[in-house]
Amino acid sequence: PLHNDAFGVEWTRVEENQEWVVGEAALRLPPDAPFSLVWPIINGRLDPHRPLHAVIGDLARILEHAIVTELGIAKSSIPSHAVIFVLDDQLCNTPSALEAFVRMALFDLRLRAVTVQRASVAGTFGAGVPSALIIDIGAHSTTAACIEDGLLVAGSLVSVPVGGDDLAALFLDLCRLNHMPLAGIDPMRPLD
């Protein structure tokens, strides 16, 4: 029976008139669901293959869902809250992306106030040190940044389009080369 399957997937049940699904539920959509899985942020940048208003709309929907569902804040009381966006260093170097995030927070989500902080600077503050080399290994890219006295050192931001997903794919290829029994794994499926 399915309840004894340790590797079974509990698919998300989709309502008939449901327009969107976010978070873990989106990753567990059945293959025949009438949805397309999109990632608004790719390689530390807003998705360049879709219009900016569509990407920001998706981000607003995701954030609103997280605020209401995960944080338990009523939708009607969102305007009385403020937010700090800790954004990837690549996004912070793109003025149009910063403006889009601030507009989304103030106009779409109707938040009271917004501030933006670089992820590398927030990392040094979180570690309690004023200066550090911050290396961020993300799913799609790896970024290194030198922070001194809470500021990014000019010219020190380096990003390469290799991340954790690439390492997982390499590991999977090595396992297959060594004839490991991994026949059912498909790296194109979100849950694999």
N, C-alpha and C positions, 0 to 999 in steps of 0.2 A: 504493500500500500504506500501511497505518496507520503503519509505522515511519518513513515519510517525511513524516508530517503534523506540522508544527511546532506546531500548536495542538491536537493531539489530547490526550485525557485518558487517563491510565493508571488505570483504575478499580481500586478495592480489591477483592481477591478475598475473599469472605466464606465462611468454613467453615460446614458444615451446622449444627453445634451452637453456633456462636459467639453469645455473649450480648450483647457490647458492643464498640464500636470507638471509639477516641479519637484526637485529634490530626489530623495531616494525612490519615491514612487515613480518618477520618470525613468529611472534606471531599471525599474522592474516592469515596464510596460510589455505586454505580450507582443511577439513579433508581428502579429496581424492587426495591431491597434492602429487606428487612423491618425496617428501623430508622427511628426518627424522630430527626432532628438536634435536639439541645437545647443551649442556652447557659446554664450555671448562673449566670453573672454577666451582667446586662444593665444598661446605663447606670450602671455602677459600683456596682450593688446586686445582692444575691442575687435570683434570679428570683422575683418576687412571685406568679406564676401557678401555682407548684407548691409542694407541701408542703416545709417547711424540711428535714425529714429526707431527702427525695428529692434535693434540691439538694446538701446536704452529702454524701450518699452518692455522687453523681456526682463531686463535687470530690475526695473521697477516692480514688475509683477512678482519676481522671485523674492525681492527684499520685502515687499508688502506681505507676502505669504509667510516669510520667516518671522517677521515682526509679530504678526497676529498668531500664527500657529506655534512657533517655537518659543517666543518670548512671552506669549500670553497677553499682549497689549491689545486692547480693543481698537478696532479700526477708527472709531470716532475720537479716540484720545491720541492718535498719532501726531496731530498738529501741536500737541503740548510737549513733545519730546525733541531732543537734539541728537545728532549723530556725528561720530568721527569715522571717516572712511580711512582705513589703512590700505593704501593701494600699492600695487606692484610698482617698482621703480620705473619700468618701461611706460606704464600708464601716466606716471607723474611727469614724464618728459614730453607728453603729448597735450598741448594746451586745449585742443578741441575735446579730448576725452575728459580732461579735468572740468571744463565748462559743462559738458554734458552730464557728468556725475552731479555737480552742484545744482544744475537746473532740475535734474530728476528728483533730487532730495527736497528741494524747496518748492517746486511746482507740481510734480507728479505725486510725490508722497506727502507733500504739504508739511514737512518737518519744520520745527521752529528755527533751528540753526544747524549749520553743517561746517565741519572743518575737515581738511584732508592732510594726511600724514604719509610720508614715504614708509614703506615696509621696512627698509633697512634702518632708517632712523628709529622707528618704533622698536625694532629688535635691539638696538643698543640701549634705548631707554629701559626696555624690559629686562635686560641683563644687568642694568645698573652701572653701565660703563659709558664714559663720554665718547670714546673712540674705539673703533673695531673694524675688522674686515668681516663683512656679512656675506655669506654664500647661501643663496636660496635655490635649492634643488626642487623645482616644481614638477608637475606632471609632464609638461611639454618643453620647458626651457630651464636653463640654469643661469642665474645672475649673480655676479660678484660686485660688491660696492664697498669702497673705503669711506668710512664715516669718521670725521674728526670734529670734536666739540659739538656734536649734534647736527652737523652739516655734511652733505655729500661733497667729497673732494672732487673738484672739477676734473673731468676726463677719466675718472676712475670707474665708472659704471661699464661693466662688460657683460654682455648677454650672449649665450650660445643656444641654438635651438635643439638642445639635447636635454631630456629630462628623465624622470622616473619611468614614464611609459616606454621610452626607448630602451632603458635598462631591462625592463620586464620583457620586452620583445626579444632582446639579445639573449636573455636567460632562457626564454622559451625555445629559441633557435638552437642554442647549445644543448638543451635537453633533448630536442628532436634529433640532433646530429648524433647523440649518444644513445639513441633508440629508447628513450624513456617512454613509458606508456601514457602519452598525453594526447591521445587521438581526439578527444572531445573538446579540446580547448580551441576557441576561436578568438584571437585578439581583437576582432572587429565587434564582438558583442560586449556591451558595457559591463556586464557582470563578470566576464572572464578576465 
